[in-house]
Amino acid sequence: MRCKEFIRLIPDWLDDALVGKQAYKFLYHMDHCSECREELHIQFLVKEGTARLESGAGFNLDKELAAKVEDYRRFLRRRDILNRIVYVMEAISVAAIIFILVLVFMKMRF
């Protein structure tokens, strides 16, 4: 992912609307590009800080951004696990159907 694309995707990420391969590429780029990480930090501060100032609530935006990143990583890991479970269940289902068809075919031959 290039920096330009990363910066374009920041609002989607902040709104929890980034999924799939783009989400992984986004996090990878963030981990390896200090300039883009700084831009994410700035946009997060602007978005969340403005909302908090208007409401008068206290905040620690650095800590909140770190927590948001970690929550997002956990979300992607859980999603990967669920996807793998679905793939295994599909494979088991296909194998069971093939096994049943083989049994039916063998019974018909005899």
C-alpha positions as CSV (number, residue, x, y, z in Angstrom):
1,M,0.0,0.0,0.0
2,R,1.3,3.4,-0.9
3,C,1.1,6.4,1.5
4,K,-1.5,8.2,-0.7
5,E,-3.9,5.2,-0.4
6,F,-3.2,4.9,3.3
7,I,-4.1,8.5,3.9
8,R,-7.3,8.2,1.8
9,L,-8.4,5.2,3.9
10,I,-7.8,6.8,7.3
11,P,-11.4,8.1,7.6
12,D,-12.8,4.6,6.7
13,W,-10.5,3.1,9.4
14,L,-11.6,5.6,12.0
15,D,-15.2,4.8,11.2
16,D,-14.6,1.1,11.5
17,A,-15.5,0.6,7.9
18,L,-12.3,-0.9,6.6
19,V,-12.3,-4.7,6.2
20,G,-10.7,-7.5,4.3
21,K,-7.3,-7.3,2.7
22,Q,-7.3,-3.6,2.8
23,A,-7.5,-3.7,6.6
24,Y,-4.4,-5.9,6.8
25,K,-2.5,-3.7,4.3
26,F,-3.6,-0.6,6.3
27,L,-2.2,-2.0,9.5
28,Y,1.0,-3.3,7.9
29,H,1.6,0.1,6.3
30,M,0.9,1.8,9.6
31,D,3.4,-0.4,11.4
32,H,6.1,0.4,8.8
33,C,5.6,4.0,7.9
34,S,6.2,6.6,10.6
35,E,4.8,9.5,8.4
36,C,1.5,7.8,7.8
37,R,1.3,6.7,11.4
38,E,1.7,10.4,12.3
39,E,-1.0,11.4,9.8
40,L,-3.3,8.8,11.4
41,H,-2.5,10.2,14.8
42,I,-3.3,13.7,13.6
43,Q,-6.6,12.8,12.0
44,F,-7.6,10.8,15.1
45,L,-6.8,13.8,17.3
46,V,-8.8,16.1,15.1
47,K,-11.8,13.8,14.9
48,E,-12.0,12.6,18.5
49,G,-10.5,15.7,20.1
50,T,-13.0,18.0,18.5
51,A,-15.9,15.8,19.6
52,R,-14.6,15.6,23.1
53,L,-13.9,19.3,23.5
54,E,-17.5,20.0,22.4
55,S,-18.9,17.6,25.0
56,G,-16.5,18.7,27.7
57,A,-15.4,15.1,28.4
58,G,-11.8,14.4,29.5
59,F,-9.6,12.3,27.3
60,N,-6.2,10.7,26.6
61,L,-6.2,10.4,22.8
62,D,-2.8,8.8,22.5
63,K,-4.0,6.0,24.8
64,E,-7.3,5.7,23.0
65,L,-5.7,5.5,19.6
66,A,-3.4,2.7,20.8
67,A,-6.4,0.9,22.2
68,K,-8.4,1.3,19.0
69,V,-5.5,-0.1,17.0
70,E,-5.2,-3.1,19.3
71,D,-9.0,-3.7,19.3
72,Y,-8.9,-3.7,15.5
73,R,-6.0,-6.2,15.5
74,R,-8.1,-8.5,17.8
75,F,-11.1,-8.1,15.6
76,L,-9.2,-9.2,12.5
77,R,-7.6,-12.2,14.4
78,R,-11.1,-13.3,15.5
79,R,-12.4,-12.9,12.0
80,D,-9.6,-15.0,10.6
81,I,-10.3,-17.8,13.1
82,L,-14.0,-17.8,12.2
83,N,-13.2,-17.9,8.5
84,R,-10.9,-20.8,9.0
85,I,-13.6,-22.6,11.0
86,V,-16.1,-22.0,8.2
87,Y,-13.6,-23.4,5.6
88,V,-13.0,-26.5,7.7
89,M,-16.7,-27.1,8.1
90,E,-17.2,-26.7,4.3
91,A,-14.5,-29.2,3.7
92,I,-16.0,-31.7,6.1
93,S,-19.4,-31.2,4.5
94,V,-18.0,-31.8,1.0
95,A,-16.2,-34.9,2.2
96,A,-19.3,-36.2,3.9
97,I,-21.4,-35.7,0.7
98,I,-18.7,-37.4,-1.4
99,F,-18.6,-40.3,1.0
100,I,-22.4,-40.7,0.9
101,L,-22.4,-40.5,-2.9
102,V,-19.7,-43.2,-3.0
103,L,-21.7,-45.5,-0.7
104,V,-24.9,-45.0,-2.8
105,F,-23.0,-45.6,-6.0
106,M,-21.4,-48.8,-4.6
107,K,-24.8,-50.0,-3.3
108,M,-26.3,-49.5,-6.8
109,R,-23.6,-51.5,-8.5
110,F,-24.2,-54.6,-6.3
